[in-house]
Every structure is written in C-alpha cells, then in structure tokens.
Amino acid sequence: MAETLLWSDEPARDRRVITVVANALRAGEVVGGPGDTVYGLLALPSVPRGRDALAAIKGRDTQFLLLVASTKAARALTGPAAEGVWEKLDRVWPGPVTVILPAPTPPGTVALRVPRHAFLTPLLEVLGEPVISTSANRAGAPPARDAETLRTWLGDRLAWIVDGGVSQVAEPSTLVDLVGDSPRVLRAGAGDAGPLLDRGHPPP
C-alpha cells in the first residue's frame, strides 16, 4: 500500500517530499499527487519499469501527456510548429492547458504541458527531464480530487501518494491540437485556450 507524503508549504519538509518522489520515479515507481487541476499519476518515460506500470494501471499503452519544466524544454521535444505557436504558448504556460504538437519524427505527435503547481514545478527541476502524467482514476470513474480517494482506488498500486489537500478544480486541463495551421480545442477544461486561438487576447 502506498505511503503518504504531506505537501505542507513548509520549505524544509517539502524539499524532502520532492527528494522522495524523485527517487521513487527514478526507481521505476508510480506516484500519485496533486496538480493544476485534479490528482494525477506520475512516472518517468525514461524508465521502462515505471512507464509499463503506469500503462498497466490505466489499462492502456498509448501516448500519455508529458509535463515539462518550461516552453524551452517543450520545444526540445517537438518538430516544426506553426508560426507564432511558441510565443502564444508563453501566454498560457505555466498552467492547465495541454497541447498536441508535432513530434520530432513525422507523422507522430506529442502532448505537452508546463504545470504551475507548487509540487510539480520543483519536481521537474530536480529531475531535469519530462514526467509522464495522467489523471488518477479508475476506468470509467472521474479523476480523484483528494489523496484519500486516490488511496482507496489505487493505493495498492502506487509507491507514494502526495497529499496536497482537496483539489478546488473538478475539470481536467484544456486540450488543444496545434499540429495543423488552425488550432482545435479537443477538450474544454480548466485552462484558458484563448491566447492560442487569438480570441480577444492581445499580446502582453
């Protein structure tokens, strides 16, 4: 059964949480914790054991979202994008907007997001690489919004659960397809995709 780590907004204690989670991910474990919206599951794509364990938990082995530390880090994982895309992304990131962009090798794609949550941001900095993220839920159920629900559903399949309190957001991130010349909102969620769509959002 997963052990619980409390995210406390106390720097010394939270540094320990980041260290424990980073070590667990590097060891191929799956960790659950808070995010910009609902609770999520995390694994390292560079560690096959963790990637495979996450796919088994979700019951699918398809493309997962990658969390990255910055727009610059996202750019290093993609192929050529439409003109102006990166400037627009700087206006929605960090935040709960996930985008689909061309992968370095056509015709593939990659789904990316730069989070702003106080747990995920330092974790990405410590790891120095992308992290797989997917909503923490059982098949057919809505995502967990607190650590106790996550423990009840998936506690026996996780190494650690980071308790960041109850999520105030019930929706997942907004999902936008930026592969073509015209952006398409595939899922309306918690984030404002307006800057990507040029709908009344002047440059900052």
N, C-alpha and C positions, 0 to 999 in steps of 0.2 A: 504494500500500500504506500502511496506517495506520502512523503513528509511535507510539512507546510513551512514556508518561509513568509514572514510578515514584512510587507513593504510599509515602512513606517515614516518616511520622510525625515528620518534621522540619519545624517550622512554616514556615520561610522557603521551603523547596523546595515544600512542599505548597500554599502560597499561590500560587506560580507555576502549579502544576498546575490549581488552581481557576480562575485567570485565563485560562489557555489553553483549558480546556474551556468555560468560559462564553462566551468569544469565538467559539469554533467553533460552539457551539449557536446563538448569535445570528446567525451567518453562514449558518445552514441546513444545517450538517453533522450527521452522526450519530456519536455517540461511544459506545464500549463501556467498561464498567468494573465494579468490584465493587459489591456491595450488601449488604443484610442477609442474603441467602441466596446464590443463585448469581449469576453475572455477568449484567449486563443491557445493553440498548441504550437510549440516551437521545437525545431530540430535543425541540425546543420546539414546543408546539402552536400558538403564535402566529406561527410562521414556516412558511409553506406548503411551502417547499422541503424543509425538514428533515422535516416531517410526511409528505410524499409519499415521500421517500427511505426513511424507516423502514417505511412501508407496503409499498414495493417489496421491501425486504429480507425482510420477514416473509411476503410473498406474500398479504397480506390488507389490506383497508382498512376495518377495523371499529374498534370502540371499544377504546382502549388505556387502561391504568392511568395515572393521574396521581399523581405524587409531589408532596406539598405540605409546606411548612415547619412547619405547626402545625395543631392542631384548629381554631383560629380561621380559618386560611386555607382549610381544607376546608369549613367552614361557609359561607363566602362563595361556594362553587361549587355549592351544593345548594339544593334546595327544602325544604319542610317535612318533618321526620323524625319518627319515632315518639317518644313521650315518654321522656325519660331517655337517649336514644341518645348525646348528646354527653358526658354525664357518664361513660357506660360507655366511650366511645372514649378518654377521657383515661386510662383504666386499661390500655389495650392499646397506645397510641401514646406515643412512637415505638417502632416495632418491626415485625416481619414479619407483620402482619395487614392484609389488603386488604379493604375493604368496598365494597359497592354501595349507593348511596343515591339518592334521587330527584333528578333534575336540576331546575334552576330552572323549566324549561318541561316540564310533563307531556306525554306519559307517559314521557319519556326518563329515563335513569339515568346515573350517573357512578360510576366506580370510582376509589377514592382510598386513599392510604396515606401516613403520615408516617414516613419512614425514620429509623433511628438510626445508620447507618453514618457513620464519620468523614469520608468523602469526600462523601457526598450531602448531609449536613446543611449544611455551609458553602457548597456549590454552590447550594443552593436559596436561601440567604440572600443570596448575591451576585446571583443572577438576579432575585430578587424576583417570581417567577411560577412556576406549576406546570411540571413537566417530564414529558413522556411517558416511560414506562418499560415495557419488555417483555423477557422472557428472551432471552438471547443464544444462539441455537441455529439449526441448520439444520432444515428441515422434517423432522419425524419423529425427530429426534435429541434426546437430553436436553440441558438447558442447559449451557453451558460453565462450568467451575468454576475456570478459571485463564486468565491472559492469553494464554498460548501457544496453547491450544486455540482460543480466540476468534480469534486472529490466523490460524490455519490455516484456520478455517471461513469467516471473514468479513472478514479483514484488507484485502482489496481493495475493500471497500465502505464502509469507515469512515475518518474523518479521523484520529482518535486512539483509542488504547486505553490506559486507565489500569490499570497492573499493581499490584494490591493483594494479590498472593500467592494462594495456593490457598484457595478457599472451604472452610470447615470444615463447611458445611451443604449437603447434596445436594438438599434439598426446596425447592420454591418457597414463597412466602408462603401462609398460610392465607387462604381467600377466604370471606367471609360476606356473605350477602344481607340487607340491613337495610331493604329497601323496604317490606315489609309490617309487620304488627304482631308477627309471630313471626320472629325471626332464623333463617336457614337456613345451615348450613355447606355451601357448594358444593364446596369443595376443602380437605381436611385437609392442612396443611403445617407449616412450621416454627414458626408463631406460636401462642400460646395464646389461643383464642377464648372461653375460659370466662367472662371478665367480661362479654362481650356476650350470653352465654346464661344468665347468672345461675346457674351451676352450682357452687355451693360457693365462690364468691369474694366474701367480704364487702367492703363499701366500705373504702377505705384510711383 
